[in-house]
Amino acid sequence: MRILFYDAKQYDVDSFEKERPNYPDLEIEYLDTDISPKTAALADGYDAICAFVSSDLGEKTLDILADKGIKLILMRCAGFNNVDLKKAEELGITVLRVPGYSPEAVAEHAMTLAMSVNRRIHKEYIKVRENNFSLVGLMGLNFHGRTAGIIGTGKIGAAMAKICHGFGMKVIAYDKYPNKNLDFIEYKELGDVLSEADLISLHCPLTDENYHMINAHTIAKMKDDVVLVNTSRGELVDTNDLIQGIRNHKFHGVGLDVYEEERDNVFENRSADILESSVTARLLSFPNVIVTSHQAFFTEEAMAAISKTTLDNAVDFINNEIKEMNLVK
């Protein structure tokens, strides 16, 4: 099988090349550019393409891929809301993903965001480098003894819940399918979790049902001085409503590894650009907000797991032995 990797950063290449000797039947080429209707034709002569969470795999892109004979899309990530699944099915293109690589990596980053924005580490780091040792603006909250609200208790949410429990927090959660193995969690309705939690952490996939689940109405239910963290999908949060909530002093802190406008920014160096009307720029203007680069997954262990599972998916497709949990449909 010949596979063309789109949007392959050097760390992608390094990680996949470590695994490639174990897959002699796979021939891999890497492109810096991401896939879109303008670049999809580059897949001519290949059997499969590999894409990432921000890749444009809409109807036009898929039509071109099908015309070039592509039968398999390998997503080297868990998310797939950027793929037109209905169109892929019509065209006979199989979409495989990596449903779980290192839930601990994402959960640890979520708690890193929560702790950093709570204790104003981002501000403190800059102040001390300028020999300013004042404590003004650095007041934090004790997480111990407070309530953590986990929205979604799959593998990542469960890992985050365990971290919060280890901090001595009371853990409440909302999930349509409660995890019975987490006996320290009290499951409640979404509205109750939002209104009772001091720390709210989002760990659910994006669906039509939960699009903008964090909005003006749900923000109004939250406690004053709440800490909100999102390491799942940016579209779970209505960014304009979030900004208004920040301006209204609703939040002690907000930590975002994902946000609605990230597609043009994620994994790219835009340090020379002026973001004139950018929602991102507005978020970054607030002293109690930390935005990171969709990096929650980015550990050595997670990258190794992503590489192995992605290449396993290709081999499983060749052998007609696809794992149901990895199939996107």
Secondary structure, DSSP 8 states (H G I E B T S, - for coil): -EEEESS--HHHHHHHHHHGGG-TT-EEEE-SS--STTTGGGGTT-SEEEE-TT--BSHHHHHHHHHTT--EEEESSS--TTB-HHHHHHTT-EEE--S-S-HHHHHHHHHHHHHHHHTTHHHHHHHHHTT----TT------TTSEEEEE--SHHHHHHHHHHHHTT-EEEEE-SS--TT-TTEEE--HHHHHHH-SEEEE-----TTTTT-BSHHHHHHS-TTEEEEE-S-GGGB-HHHHHHHHHTT-EEEEEES--TTGGGTTT---TT---TT-HHHHHHTSTTEEE--S-TT-SHHHHHHHHHHHHHHHHHHHTT---GGGEE-
